[in-house]
Amino acid sequence: MRSIAKLSRATLTVLLSGRHAALGGRSARERAANLARIAAAYSGVELEREKGIGPARAAEVEAWLQGQGLSLRVEQGCPVSAPPLVAGLMAGMEEQVASSKST
């Protein structure tokens, strides 16, 4: 139960009764024991859509999960990291500009 104390009470309440709470079990005791599993089932977008969770509390959950060696679920179809994508697009655009100048 030591890891649970690092999350705020409001955050715990949402996680233990939210859309993925059933993954932790039927009873409150089972859910508390499986809190990391419940939290890791959320994507960042899903977590922020839960009533009572905003960007600050979502960041709190994400930091807590990282301390557990876990992370929020990555939604399918979403790039894991935008900077490499942006860098790739920028490189492609620079090549297009360079080739259009040479013609």
Biopython code that builds the backbone (N, CA, C, O; Angstrom):
import numpy as np
from Bio.PDB.StructureBuilder import StructureBuilder

atoms = [
    (1, "MET", "N", (0.811, -1.196, 0.000)),
    (1, "MET", "CA", (0.000, 0.000, 0.000)),
    (1, "MET", "C", (0.856, 1.263, 0.000)),
    (1, "MET", "O", (0.323, 2.361, -0.159)),
    (2, "ARG", "N", (2.127, 1.136, 0.169)),
    (2, "ARG", "CA", (2.993, 2.301, 0.221)),
    (2, "ARG", "C", (2.933, 3.122, -1.056)),
    (2, "ARG", "O", (2.943, 4.352, -0.997)),
    (3, "SER", "N", (2.870, 2.464, -2.216)),
    (3, "SER", "CA", (2.839, 3.180, -3.486)),
    (3, "SER", "C", (1.543, 3.963, -3.665)),
    (3, "SER", "O", (1.537, 4.980, -4.360)),
    (4, "ILE", "N", (0.458, 3.522, -3.063)),
    (4, "ILE", "CA", (-0.813, 4.221, -3.178)),
    (4, "ILE", "C", (-0.732, 5.583, -2.503)),
    (4, "ILE", "O", (-1.354, 6.534, -2.975)),
    (5, "ALA", "N", (0.003, 5.699, -1.434)),
    (5, "ALA", "CA", (0.093, 6.952, -0.686)),
    (5, "ALA", "C", (0.697, 8.085, -1.509)),
    (5, "ALA", "O", (0.543, 9.249, -1.140)),
    (6, "LYS", "N", (1.375, 7.782, -2.606)),
    (6, "LYS", "CA", (2.005, 8.814, -3.417)),
    (6, "LYS", "C", (1.030, 9.526, -4.343)),
    (6, "LYS", "O", (1.352, 10.585, -4.881)),
    (7, "LEU", "N", (-0.155, 8.961, -4.535)),
    (7, "LEU", "CA", (-1.179, 9.590, -5.358)),
    (7, "LEU", "C", (-2.175, 10.322, -4.454)),
    (7, "LEU", "O", (-2.425, 9.898, -3.326)),
    (8, "SER", "N", (-2.732, 11.408, -4.952)),
    (8, "SER", "CA", (-3.706, 12.150, -4.154)),
    (8, "SER", "C", (-4.974, 11.313, -3.967)),
    (8, "SER", "O", (-5.249, 10.395, -4.740)),
    (9, "ARG", "N", (-5.718, 11.640, -2.952)),
    (9, "ARG", "CA", (-6.950, 10.913, -2.652)),
    (9, "ARG", "C", (-7.946, 11.025, -3.813)),
    (9, "ARG", "O", (-8.608, 10.051, -4.169)),
    (10, "ALA", "N", (-8.039, 12.213, -4.390)),
    (10, "ALA", "CA", (-8.966, 12.409, -5.515)),
    (10, "ALA", "C", (-8.578, 11.520, -6.700)),
    (10, "ALA", "O", (-9.442, 10.941, -7.358)),
    (11, "THR", "N", (-7.299, 11.421, -6.958)),
    (11, "THR", "CA", (-6.814, 10.587, -8.061)),
    (11, "THR", "C", (-7.093, 9.119, -7.772)),
    (11, "THR", "O", (-7.537, 8.386, -8.656)),
    (12, "LEU", "N", (-6.838, 8.687, -6.553)),
    (12, "LEU", "CA", (-7.120, 7.303, -6.162)),
    (12, "LEU", "C", (-8.599, 6.967, -6.350)),
    (12, "LEU", "O", (-8.944, 5.905, -6.867)),
    (13, "THR", "N", (-9.460, 7.880, -5.923)),
    (13, "THR", "CA", (-10.899, 7.657, -6.038)),
    (13, "THR", "C", (-11.304, 7.443, -7.481)),
    (13, "THR", "O", (-12.085, 6.541, -7.785)),
    (14, "VAL", "N", (-10.778, 8.268, -8.371)),
    (14, "VAL", "CA", (-11.116, 8.138, -9.789)),
    (14, "VAL", "C", (-10.593, 6.814, -10.347)),
    (14, "VAL", "O", (-11.322, 6.103, -11.039)),
    (15, "LEU", "N", (-9.356, 6.485, -10.057)),
    (15, "LEU", "CA", (-8.776, 5.245, -10.587)),
    (15, "LEU", "C", (-9.505, 4.010, -10.066)),
    (15, "LEU", "O", (-9.723, 3.058, -10.815)),
    (16, "LEU", "N", (-9.879, 4.017, -8.803)),
    (16, "LEU", "CA", (-10.512, 2.843, -8.201)),
    (16, "LEU", "C", (-11.976, 2.678, -8.590)),
    (16, "LEU", "O", (-12.582, 1.639, -8.327)),
    (17, "SER", "N", (-12.551, 3.726, -9.228)),
    (17, "SER", "CA", (-13.945, 3.620, -9.655)),
    (17, "SER", "C", (-14.135, 3.980, -11.130)),
    (17, "SER", "O", (-15.268, 4.061, -11.605)),
    (18, "GLY", "N", (-13.053, 4.194, -11.846)),
    (18, "GLY", "CA", (-13.123, 4.621, -13.240)),
    (18, "GLY", "C", (-13.390, 3.486, -14.212)),
    (18, "GLY", "O", (-13.674, 2.358, -13.812)),
    (19, "ARG", "N", (-13.294, 3.805, -15.497)),
    (19, "ARG", "CA", (-13.668, 2.862, -16.552)),
    (19, "ARG", "C", (-12.816, 1.597, -16.586)),
    (19, "ARG", "O", (-13.283, 0.570, -17.078)),
    (20, "HIS", "N", (-11.589, 1.633, -16.083)),
    (20, "HIS", "CA", (-10.726, 0.443, -16.109)),
    (20, "HIS", "C", (-10.581, -0.215, -14.731)),
    (20, "HIS", "O", (-9.771, -1.127, -14.563)),
    (21, "ALA", "N", (-11.356, 0.240, -13.754)),
    (21, "ALA", "CA", (-11.237, -0.282, -12.388)),
    (21, "ALA", "C", (-11.489, -1.782, -12.307)),
    (21, "ALA", "O", (-10.868, -2.467, -11.494)),
    (22, "ALA", "N", (-12.384, -2.298, -13.131)),
    (22, "ALA", "CA", (-12.716, -3.725, -13.074)),
    (22, "ALA", "C", (-11.519, -4.614, -13.392)),
    (22, "ALA", "O", (-11.506, -5.787, -13.020)),
    (23, "LEU", "N", (-10.517, -4.071, -14.073)),
    (23, "LEU", "CA", (-9.304, -4.851, -14.352)),
    (23, "LEU", "C", (-8.575, -5.234, -13.072)),
    (23, "LEU", "O", (-7.818, -6.205, -13.049)),
    (24, "GLY", "N", (-8.803, -4.474, -12.012)),
    (24, "GLY", "CA", (-8.127, -4.727, -10.750)),
    (24, "GLY", "C", (-8.826, -5.719, -9.857)),
    (24, "GLY", "O", (-8.245, -6.190, -8.879)),
    (25, "GLY", "N", (-10.068, -6.046, -10.175)),
    (25, "GLY", "CA", (-10.829, -6.985, -9.353)),
    (25, "GLY", "C", (-12.172, -6.414, -8.960)),
    (25, "GLY", "O", (-12.538, -5.304, -9.347)),
    (26, "ARG", "N", (-12.899, -7.200, -8.179)),
    (26, "ARG", "CA", (-14.252, -6.793, -7.788)),
    (26, "ARG", "C", (-14.276, -5.944, -6.522)),
    (26, "ARG", "O", (-15.052, -4.993, -6.430)),
    (27, "SER", "N", (-13.452, -6.271, -5.569)),
    (27, "SER", "CA", (-13.493, -5.556, -4.291)),
    (27, "SER", "C", (-12.523, -4.377, -4.295)),
    (27, "SER", "O", (-11.589, -4.307, -5.094)),
    (28, "ALA", "N", (-12.780, -3.461, -3.377)),
    (28, "ALA", "CA", (-11.898, -2.302, -3.240)),
    (28, "ALA", "C", (-10.479, -2.747, -2.867)),
    (28, "ALA", "O", (-9.500, -2.149, -3.315)),
    (29, "ARG", "N", (-10.374, -3.779, -2.062)),
    (29, "ARG", "CA", (-9.057, -4.290, -1.657)),
    (29, "ARG", "C", (-8.287, -4.835, -2.859)),
    (29, "ARG", "O", (-7.097, -4.560, -3.013)),
    (30, "GLU", "N", (-8.965, -5.607, -3.711)),
    (30, "GLU", "CA", (-8.320, -6.151, -4.907)),
    (30, "GLU", "C", (-7.899, -5.018, -5.850)),
    (30, "GLU", "O", (-6.805, -5.038, -6.415)),
    (31, "ARG", "N", (-8.776, -4.044, -6.006)),
    (31, "ARG", "CA", (-8.460, -2.915, -6.892)),
    (31, "ARG", "C", (-7.274, -2.115, -6.371)),
    (31, "ARG", "O", (-6.413, -1.695, -7.145)),
    (32, "ALA", "N", (-7.231, -1.907, -5.062)),
    (32, "ALA", "CA", (-6.104, -1.169, -4.482)),
    (32, "ALA", "C", (-4.799, -1.921, -4.692)),
    (32, "ALA", "O", (-3.761, -1.313, -4.952)),
    (33, "ALA", "N", (-4.853, -3.241, -4.581)),
    (33, "ALA", "CA", (-3.654, -4.059, -4.776)),
    (33, "ALA", "C", (-3.192, -4.041, -6.236)),
    (33, "ALA", "O", (-2.012, -4.256, -6.516)),
    (34, "ASN", "N", (-4.109, -3.788, -7.155)),
    (34, "ASN", "CA", (-3.803, -3.789, -8.584)),
    (34, "ASN", "C", (-3.889, -2.389, -9.190)),
    (34, "ASN", "O", (-4.179, -2.236, -10.376)),
    (35, "LEU", "N", (-3.639, -1.388, -8.384)),
    (35, "LEU", "CA", (-3.787, -0.009, -8.832)),
    (35, "LEU", "C", (-2.890, 0.320, -10.026)),
    (35, "LEU", "O", (-3.323, 1.023, -10.939)),
    (36, "ALA", "N", (-1.673, -0.166, -10.037)),
    (36, "ALA", "CA", (-0.761, 0.109, -11.150)),
    (36, "ALA", "C", (-1.305, -0.482, -12.446)),
    (36, "ALA", "O", (-1.206, 0.137, -13.506)),
    (37, "ARG", "N", (-1.877, -1.674, -12.361)),
    (37, "ARG", "CA", (-2.465, -2.308, -13.547)),
    (37, "ARG", "C", (-3.632, -1.479, -14.079)),
    (37, "ARG", "O", (-3.785, -1.305, -15.288)),
    (38, "ILE", "N", (-4.452, -0.972, -13.160)),
    (38, "ILE", "CA", (-5.597, -0.144, -13.545)),
    (38, "ILE", "C", (-5.110, 1.139, -14.214)),
    (38, "ILE", "O", (-5.583, 1.505, -15.289)),
    (39, "ALA", "N", (-4.167, 1.813, -13.572)),
    (39, "ALA", "CA", (-3.670, 3.089, -14.101)),
    (39, "ALA", "C", (-2.994, 2.910, -15.457)),
    (39, "ALA", "O", (-3.157, 3.748, -16.344)),
    (40, "ALA", "N", (-2.245, 1.836, -15.626)),
    (40, "ALA", "CA", (-1.527, 1.601, -16.878)),
    (40, "ALA", "C", (-2.469, 1.242, -18.031)),
    (40, "ALA", "O", (-2.067, 1.290, -19.193)),
    (41, "ALA", "N", (-3.709, 0.885, -17.722)),
    (41, "ALA", "CA", (-4.683, 0.563, -18.767)),
    (41, "ALA", "C", (-5.195, 1.812, -19.477)),
    (41, "ALA", "O", (-5.771, 1.719, -20.561)),
    (42, "TYR", "N", (-4.989, 2.966, -18.877)),
    (42, "TYR", "CA", (-5.445, 4.226, -19.458)),
    (42, "TYR", "C", (-4.439, 4.780, -20.455)),
    (42, "TYR", "O", (-3.228, 4.621, -20.295)),
    (43, "SER", "N", (-4.956, 5.426, -21.475)),
    (43, "SER", "CA", (-4.107, 6.275, -22.315)),
    (43, "SER", "C", (-4.170, 7.662, -21.675)),
    (43, "SER", "O", (-5.031, 7.916, -20.833)),
    (44, "GLY", "N", (-3.286, 8.539, -22.058)),
    (44, "GLY", "CA", (-3.304, 9.891, -21.511)),
    (44, "GLY", "C", (-4.615, 10.605, -21.789)),
    (44, "GLY", "O", (-5.149, 11.295, -20.920)),
    (45, "VAL", "N", (-5.131, 10.441, -22.995)),
    (45, "VAL", "CA", (-6.393, 11.083, -23.377)),
    (45, "VAL", "C", (-7.543, 10.528, -22.551)),
    (45, "VAL", "O", (-8.366, 11.292, -22.047)),
    (46, "GLU", "N", (-7.612, 9.209, -22.405)),
    (46, "GLU", "CA", (-8.671, 8.588, -21.598)),
    (46, "GLU", "C", (-8.621, 9.071, -20.161)),
    (46, "GLU", "O", (-9.652, 9.380, -19.563)),
    (47, "LEU", "N", (-7.434, 9.133, -19.619)),
    (47, "LEU", "CA", (-7.278, 9.542, -18.229)),
    (47, "LEU", "C", (-7.784, 10.961, -18.016)),
    (47, "LEU", "O", (-8.491, 11.227, -17.044)),
    (48, "GLU", "N", (-7.433, 11.865, -18.907)),
    (48, "GLU", "CA", (-7.886, 13.246, -18.771)),
    (48, "GLU", "C", (-9.388, 13.385, -18.987)),
    (48, "GLU", "O", (-9.979, 14.366, -18.535)),
    (49, "ARG", "N", (-10.010, 12.446, -19.653)),
    (49, "ARG", "CA", (-11.464, 12.485, -19.856)),
    (49, "ARG", "C", (-12.242, 12.015, -18.634)),
    (49, "ARG", "O", (-13.444, 12.263, -18.535)),
    (50, "GLU", "N", (-11.576, 11.343, -17.705)),
    (50, "GLU", "CA", (-12.248, 10.905, -16.482)),
    (50, "GLU", "C", (-12.612, 12.132, -15.653)),
    (50, "GLU", "O", (-11.821, 13.067, -15.521)),
    (51, "LYS", "N", (-13.817, 12.113, -15.100)),
    (51, "LYS", "CA", (-14.274, 13.233, -14.272)),
    (51, "LYS", "C", (-13.345, 13.399, -13.072)),
    (51, "LYS", "O", (-13.080, 12.444, -12.342)),
    (52, "GLY", "N", (-12.859, 14.609, -12.880)),
    (52, "GLY", "CA", (-11.981, 14.900, -11.749)),
    (52, "GLY", "C", (-10.500, 14.795, -12.075)),
    (52, "GLY", "O", (-9.657, 15.078, -11.224)),
    (53, "ILE", "N", (-10.174, 14.388, -13.302)),
    (53, "ILE", "CA", (-8.771, 14.282, -13.705)),
    (53, "ILE", "C", (-8.521, 15.297, -14.807)),
    (53, "ILE", "O", (-9.192, 15.289, -15.840)),
    (54, "GLY", "N", (-7.571, 16.151, -14.583)),
    (54, "GLY", "CA", (-7.155, 17.102, -15.597)),
    (54, "GLY", "C", (-5.702, 16.850, -15.934)),
    (54, "GLY", "O", (-5.145, 15.816, -15.565)),
    (55, "PRO", "N", (-5.086, 17.784, -16.630)),
    (55, "PRO", "CA", (-3.677, 17.599, -16.997)),
    (55, "PRO", "C", (-2.743, 17.407, -15.799)),
    (55, "PRO", "O", (-1.812, 16.604, -15.866)),
    (56, "ALA", "N", (-2.979, 18.125, -14.718)),
    (56, "ALA", "CA", (-2.092, 18.015, -13.546)),
    (56, "ALA", "C", (-2.194, 16.637, -12.896)),
    (56, "ALA", "O", (-1.177, 16.027, -12.565)),
    (57, "ARG", "N", (-3.414, 16.151, -12.714)),
    (57, "ARG", "CA", (-3.573, 14.829, -12.098)),
    (57, "ARG", "C", (-3.140, 13.721, -13.039)),
    (57, "ARG", "O", (-2.616, 12.700, -12.595)),
    (58, "ALA", "N", (-3.353, 13.908, -14.329)),
    (58, "ALA", "CA", (-2.874, 12.916, -15.303)),
    (58, "ALA", "C", (-1.348, 12.834, -15.241)),
    (58, "ALA", "O", (-0.779, 11.744, -15.311)),
    (59, "ALA", "N", (-0.692, 13.977, -15.111)),
    (59, "ALA", "CA", (0.772, 13.998, -14.990)),
    (59, "ALA", "C", (1.211, 13.316, -13.692)),
    (59, "ALA", "O", (2.241, 12.644, -13.651)),
    (60, "GLU", "N", (0.422, 13.497, -12.642)),
    (60, "GLU", "CA", (0.711, 12.837, -11.359)),
    (60, "GLU", "C", (0.670, 11.318, -11.525)),
    (60, "GLU", "O", (1.548, 10.612, -11.030)),
    (61, "VAL", "N", (-0.346, 10.823, -12.219)),
    (61, "VAL", "CA", (-0.482, 9.382, -12.448)),
    (61, "VAL", "C", (0.663, 8.881, -13.319)),
    (61, "VAL", "O", (1.243, 7.829, -13.050)),
    (62, "GLU", "N", (0.984, 9.634, -14.358)),
    (62, "GLU", "CA", (2.061, 9.223, -15.254)),
    (62, "GLU", "C", (3.398, 9.144, -14.516)),
    (62, "GLU", "O", (4.160, 8.198, -14.714)),
    (63, "ALA", "N", (3.684, 10.129, -13.672)),
    (63, "ALA", "CA", (4.925, 10.121, -12.891)),
    (63, "ALA", "C", (4.933, 8.946, -11.906)),
    (63, "ALA", "O", (5.962, 8.298, -11.715)),
    (64, "TRP", "N", (3.790, 8.682, -11.290)),
    (64, "TRP", "CA", (3.694, 7.569, -10.348)),
    (64, "TRP", "C", (3.938, 6.238, -11.070)),
    (64, "TRP", "O", (4.651, 5.370, -10.568)),
    (65, "LEU", "N", (3.339, 6.094, -12.248)),
    (65, "LEU", "CA", (3.549, 4.866, -13.021)),
    (65, "LEU", "C", (5.013, 4.688, -13.404)),
    (65, "LEU", "O", (5.537, 3.576, -13.351)),
    (66, "GLN", "N", (5.670, 5.767, -13.787)),
    (66, "GLN", "CA", (7.090, 5.682, -14.140)),
    (66, "GLN", "C", (7.900, 5.203, -12.943)),
    (66, "GLN", "O", (8.860, 4.449, -13.105)),
    (67, "GLY", "N", (7.524, 5.631, -11.756)),
    (67, "GLY", "CA", (8.178, 5.152, -10.538)),
    (67, "GLY", "C", (7.975, 3.670, -10.306)),
    (67, "GLY", "O", (8.772, 3.021, -9.627)),
    (68, "GLN", "N", (6.897, 3.132, -10.876)),
    (68, "GLN", "CA", (6.598, 1.701, -10.775)),
    (68, "GLN", "C", (7.213, 0.912, -11.935)),
    (68, "GLN", "O", (7.092, -0.311, -11.997)),
    (69, "GLY", "N", (7.877, 1.632, -12.856)),
    (69, "GLY", "CA", (8.444, 0.973, -14.024)),
    (69, "GLY", "C", (7.416, 0.734, -15.124)),
    (69, "GLY", "O", (7.626, -0.102, -16.002)),
    (70, "LEU", "N", (6.305, 1.466, -15.078)),
    (70, "LEU", "CA", (5.228, 1.315, -16.055)),
    (70, "LEU", "C", (4.951, 2.644, -16.739)),
    (70, "LEU", "O", (5.584, 3.653, -16.428)),
    (71, "SER", "N", (4.013, 2.644, -17.664)),
    (71, "SER", "CA", (3.616, 3.891, -18.318)),
    (71, "SER", "C", (2.161, 3.798, -18.731)),
    (71, "SER", "O", (1.565, 2.722, -18.706)),
    (72, "LEU", "N", (1.596, 4.930, -19.111)),
    (72, "LEU", "CA", (0.243, 4.940, -19.645)),
    (72, "LEU", "C", (0.233, 4.211, -20.982)),
    (72, "LEU", "O", (1.251, 4.147, -21.672)),
    (73, "ARG", "N", (-0.904, 3.672, -21.336)),
    (73, "ARG", "CA", (-1.057, 2.957, -22.605)),
    (73, "ARG", "C", (-0.950, 3.953, -23.758)),
    (73, "ARG", "O", (-1.478, 5.062, -23.679)),
    (74, "VAL", "N", (-0.274, 3.558, -24.811)),
    (74, "VAL", "CA", (-0.159, 4.377, -26.013)),
    (74, "VAL", "C", (-1.317, 4.004, -26.923)),
    (74, "VAL", "O", (-1.515, 2.831, -27.239)),
    (75, "GLU", "N", (-2.079, 5.002, -27.342)),
    (75, "GLU", "CA", (-3.208, 4.728, -28.223)),
    (75, "GLU", "C", (-2.711, 4.305, -29.592)),
    (75, "GLU", "O", (-1.727, 4.845, -30.099)),
    (76, "GLN", "N", (-3.391, 3.344, -30.188)),
    (76, "GLN", "CA", (-3.032, 2.895, -31.531)),
    (76, "GLN", "C", (-3.314, 4.023, -32.509)),
    (76, "GLN", "O", (-4.324, 4.717, -32.402)),
    (77, "GLY", "N", (-2.413, 4.194, -33.460)),
    (77, "GLY", "CA", (-2.574, 5.253, -34.443)),
    (77, "GLY", "C", (-1.966, 6.573, -34.024)),
    (77, "GLY", "O", (-1.896, 7.503, -34.828)),
    (78, "CYS", "N", (-1.525, 6.673, -32.781)),
    (78, "CYS", "CA", (-0.881, 7.893, -32.305)),
    (78, "CYS", "C", (0.623, 7.686, -32.298)),
    (78, "CYS", "O", (1.108, 6.661, -31.820)),
    (79, "PRO", "N", (1.360, 8.645, -32.821)),
    (79, "PRO", "CA", (2.811, 8.501, -32.755)),
    (79, "PRO", "C", (3.274, 8.555, -31.305)),
    (79, "PRO", "O", (2.750, 9.327, -30.502)),
    (80, "VAL", "N", (4.245, 7.741, -30.988)),
    (80, "VAL", "CA", (4.771, 7.713, -29.627)),
    (80, "VAL", "C", (5.439, 9.034, -29.299)),
    (80, "VAL", "O", (5.317, 9.544, -28.185)),
    (81, "SER", "N", (6.133, 9.576, -30.258)),
    (81, "SER", "CA", (6.837, 10.832, -30.030)),
    (81, "SER", "C", (6.720, 11.705, -31.267)),
    (81, "SER", "O", (7.090, 11.287, -32.364)),
    (82, "ALA", "N", (6.218, 12.893, -31.097)),
    (82, "ALA", "CA", (6.036, 13.793, -32.234)),
    (82, "ALA", "C", (7.344, 14.389, -32.751)),
    (82, "ALA", "O", (7.469, 14.558, -33.964)),
    (83, "PRO", "N", (8.328, 14.720, -31.907)),
    (83, "PRO", "CA", (9.540, 15.355, -32.437)),
    (83, "PRO", "C", (10.226, 14.607, -33.570)),
    (83, "PRO", "O", (10.607, 15.253, -34.546)),
    (84, "PRO", "N", (10.413, 13.277, -33.511)),
    (84, "PRO", "CA", (11.023, 12.604, -34.652)),
    (84, "PRO", "C", (10.176, 12.730, -35.913)),
    (84, "PRO", "O", (10.711, 12.860, -37.015)),
    (85, "LEU", "N", (8.859, 12.691, -35.751)),
    (85, "LEU", "CA", (7.967, 12.849, -36.892)),
    (85, "LEU", "C", (8.135, 14.231, -37.503)),
    (85, "LEU", "O", (8.250, 14.368, -38.721)),
    (86, "VAL", "N", (8.150, 15.249, -36.661)),
    (86, "VAL", "CA", (8.319, 16.623, -37.140)),
    (86, "VAL", "C", (9.677, 16.783, -37.816)),
    (86, "VAL", "O", (9.775, 17.418, -38.866)),
    (87, "ALA", "N", (10.709, 16.218, -37.231)),
    (87, "ALA", "CA", (12.045, 16.308, -37.820)),
    (87, "ALA", "C", (12.071, 15.650, -39.193)),
    (87, "ALA", "O", (12.692, 16.170, -40.120)),
    (88, "GLY", "N", (11.406, 14.519, -39.326)),
    (88, "GLY", "CA", (11.345, 13.827, -40.612)),
    (88, "GLY", "C", (10.594, 14.638, -41.651)),
    (88, "GLY", "O", (11.001, 14.703, -42.811)),
    (89, "LEU", "N", (9.510, 15.248, -41.241)),
    (89, "LEU", "CA", (8.750, 16.094, -42.155)),
    (89, "LEU", "C", (9.558, 17.305, -42.592)),
    (89, "LEU", "O", (9.552, 17.685, -43.763)),
    (90, "MET", "N", (10.250, 17.904, -41.634)),
    (90, "MET", "CA", (11.065, 19.083, -41.948)),
    (90, "MET", "C", (12.181, 18.708, -42.925)),
    (90, "MET", "O", (12.462, 19.461, -43.857)),
    (91, "ALA", "N", (12.816, 17.560, -42.723)),
    (91, "ALA", "CA", (13.882, 17.117, -43.623)),
    (91, "ALA", "C", (13.335, 16.907, -45.024)),
    (91, "ALA", "O", (13.978, 17.278, -46.007)),
    (92, "GLY", "N", (12.148, 16.310, -45.122)),
    (92, "GLY", "CA", (11.528, 16.092, -46.417)),
    (92, "GLY", "C", (11.191, 17.401, -47.112)),
    (92, "GLY", "O", (11.349, 17.530, -48.326)),
    (93, "MET", "N", (10.728, 18.365, -46.338)),
    (93, "MET", "CA", (10.393, 19.677, -46.913)),
    (93, "MET", "C", (11.651, 20.395, -47.383)),
    (93, "MET", "O", (11.646, 21.044, -48.429)),
    (94, "GLU", "N", (12.722, 20.281, -46.615)),
    (94, "GLU", "CA", (13.994, 20.929, -47.018)),
    (94, "GLU", "C", (14.497, 20.335, -48.330)),
    (94, "GLU", "O", (15.004, 21.055, -49.190)),
    (95, "GLU", "N", (14.354, 19.016, -48.479)),
    (95, "GLU", "CA", (14.779, 18.363, -49.726)),
    (95, "GLU", "C", (13.940, 18.868, -50.908)),
    (95, "GLU", "O", (14.468, 19.111, -51.994)),
    (96, "GLN", "N", (12.641, 19.019, -50.685)),
    (96, "GLN", "CA", (11.764, 19.510, -51.755)),
    (96, "GLN", "C", (12.138, 20.933, -52.162)),
    (96, "GLN", "O", (12.181, 21.265, -53.347)),
    (97, "VAL", "N", (12.407, 21.768, -51.154)),
    (97, "VAL", "CA", (12.789, 23.156, -51.438)),
    (97, "VAL", "C", (14.114, 23.199, -52.197)),
    (97, "VAL", "O", (14.259, 23.947, -53.164)),
    (98, "ALA", "N", (15.076, 22.393, -51.754)),
    (98, "ALA", "CA", (16.387, 22.361, -52.412)),
    (98, "ALA", "C", (16.251, 21.878, -53.854)),
    (98, "ALA", "O", (16.879, 22.437, -54.753)),
    (99, "SER", "N", (15.445, 20.855, -54.084)),
    (99, "SER", "CA", (15.296, 20.333, -55.447)),
    (99, "SER", "C", (14.523, 21.308, -56.337)),
    (99, "SER", "O", (14.780, 21.372, -57.539)),
    (100, "SER", "N", (13.597, 22.057, -55.778)),
    (100, "SER", "CA", (12.847, 23.024, -56.594)),
    (100, "SER", "C", (13.712, 24.229, -56.955)),
    (100, "SER", "O", (13.502, 24.844, -58.001)),
    (101, "LYS", "N", (14.671, 24.573, -56.116)),
    (101, "LYS", "CA", (15.586, 25.685, -56.396)),
    (101, "LYS", "C", (16.590, 25.316, -57.496)),
    (101, "LYS", "O", (17.020, 26.167, -58.275)),
    (102, "SER", "N", (16.948, 24.039, -57.540)),
    (102, "SER", "CA", (17.959, 23.608, -58.524)),
    (102, "SER", "C", (17.356, 23.413, -59.909)),
    (102, "SER", "O", (18.095, 23.280, -60.884)),
    (103, "THR", "N", (16.055, 23.393, -60.015)),
    (103, "THR", "CA", (15.433, 23.214, -61.349)),
    (103, "THR", "C", (14.973, 24.519, -61.948)),
    (103, "THR", "O", (14.436, 24.534, -63.056)),
]
sb = StructureBuilder()
sb.init_structure("model")
sb.init_model(0)
sb.init_chain("A")
sb.init_seg("    ")
for serial, (resi, resn, name, xyz) in enumerate(atoms, 1):
    if name == "N":
        sb.init_residue(resn, " ", resi, " ")
    sb.init_atom(name, np.array(xyz, "f"), 0.0, 1.0, " ", f" {name:<3s}", serial, name[0])
structure = sb.get_structure()
